[in-house]
Amino acid sequence: MAELELDQLVNVVLRRVADRLGQTPDRSRDEWQPALLVAGNWKMNAPGGGAGEALVEFASHLALAPQTGVDTLVFPPATLISSVRSALAGAGASTEVGSQDLHWEPSGAHTGEVSADLVLAAGATWTLVGHSERRAAGETHDQVKAKLHRAVASGLSAVLCVGEGLDDRTNGSTFRVLRVQVQTALAGLALRGVTPGRMAIAYEPVWAIGTGRVAEPAQIDEACAFIRTVAGEEFGAAWASRLRVLYGGSVTEESAADILAIDQVGGLLVGGASLSPKRFAAIVEAGAARAQNLSAQGGGS
Ligand code: PEP
């Protein structure tokens, strides 16, 4: 059999298996419906510079914010994962902690890098993968894929970040760029049996990150719908319908409610505003209000 034919055959079989996996109810989470996910990316910063009291203050604000129907998550710098986790637990906040990045190898001579096992040992349960600031520093599509697969294989949940640059948006390449980013990163992942609750994809237009410019609701809605469709090609439609597609890019406590009201949006990835305990707690509250609204309508995100 020619190599191409064999490849095609393998692809068909993989797609069929993926569809099956996507449609098989996850018995451990039979009742699982997509809660909204509100996540904060602290980047190379921390509230109050990361001092113990500042972390305790952050944790106690979060613990007070109503979180019914909202999963919350923070991505501190790797050196703070353990102390942030302790502060949150001490305050009684259910917020989980994630790593901002990880290496695709399990261990080895990779000076300055962190592995999935190391961040798990520090208390992380999630990781970001493919943030635009890492892609801008030279991370390739294949490296993003390898990191995502490593995360899932190691038992970390993951937020995959995707988004077009300003040039892509202005020259009409947005959907081509999103397709390549999502398709490459997810390829083969359905075979690992990842449940939709253990993954999210954040739509973060690069031109909206840290610029104060939020994408238009229609742009967010169509991009998130498109991402869901591409994810469905790997995982099957049933799986993709439960996937949380987040929006990220200059979200504030003022804009959060309107963005969360967009049909396809299943949560938020917040940068700058997540460094302030009050602002982040207000965004989480907007999530709880939206969740309440959705449950009154009898729907999910
Ligand atoms: C981000 O970097 O993921 C982000 C969304 O940043 P900001 O909210 O500051 O635009």
Boltz pocket constraint, residues with backbone or C-beta under 6 A from the ligand:
constraints:
  - pocket:
      binder: B
      contacts: [[A, 41], [A, 204], [A, 208], [A, 209], [A, 210], [A, 211], [A, 248], [A, 249], [A, 250], [A, 251], [A, 269], [A, 270], [A, 271], [A, 272], [A, 273]]
      max_distance: 6.0
